Amino acid sequence: MEKKKLDRISFLAKKKKAEGLSEEELKEQKALYEEYLGEIRRSFRQTLDSIEITD
């Protein structure tokens, strides 16, 4: 994921704690989280697929 998007996720999380988010920002945060989690899941799946079990 791009550094710009990760920075935006961090910014929105801090703002949410400090003062809250508008509806538009909540939607943006949700979309960014979904994209981020999707990338983590893909990466984890690739790791699992590359594992070979031998006896």
Secondary structure as GFF3:
##gff-version 3
##sequence-region A 1 55
A	DSSP	alpha_helix	3	18	.	.	.	ID=ss1
A	DSSP	alpha_helix	23	50	.	.	.	ID=ss2
###
